[in-house]
């Protein structure tokens, strides 16, 4: 599917003229549908940490406060329960810390172990920041669109053959209720259909339940476990 096929399917369901182009069209209805489709994708991308939008980032620290190129331009947010790893020292940084914690440590010129991190001015700030050390973290990309269905990603529709990286059937269902709402029509049933479908897609996309790495779950036994038996005469 693509932006064009999404809009074509929606138009067919809403009994609207089916277009042959979307981006280049000056038809007010198609312009509205394109804008609504953009908004539908933006909201869906923010509603859930889609696995396909997760990116693992590794970089070498510059020693600057904050890091000038972190996070990258497609960064949207950190996923739930994310961690910032210093892979050079093999520890997890403490953070994100609040402003007072940051100021207390920097004013006192402390050397916290592990290091601290926060977002400041839209950039990643690490204290103390040691040049050359490697840091790894995971983030959610804002680029939910595949340009012309390829491996280049973007955050806005630019071509009729652009495809969505998030489930496109959700884009269709969201576009239908949004169009009906914009026209002042009853959209309650369409919204309910969309929410049910979204719940199903989110459930399928969620990570598995966390698995404990303690000894009993790795084929080992607890420290207080005795392999013998007691015989009573």
Secondary structure, DSSP 4 states (H G I P E B T S, - for coil): --HHHHHHHHHHHTTPPPPS-STT---HHHHHHHHHHHHHHHHHHHHS--GGGEEEEEEE--S-SS-TT-S-TTEEEPPTT---EETTTTEEPEESPPHHHHHHHHHTT---SS-EEEEETTEEEEES--TT-EEEEEEEES--EEGGGSS-EESS--STT-EESS-HHHHHHHHHHHHHHHTT---HHHHHHHHHHHHHHHHHHSPPPP---SGGGGT---TT---S-----
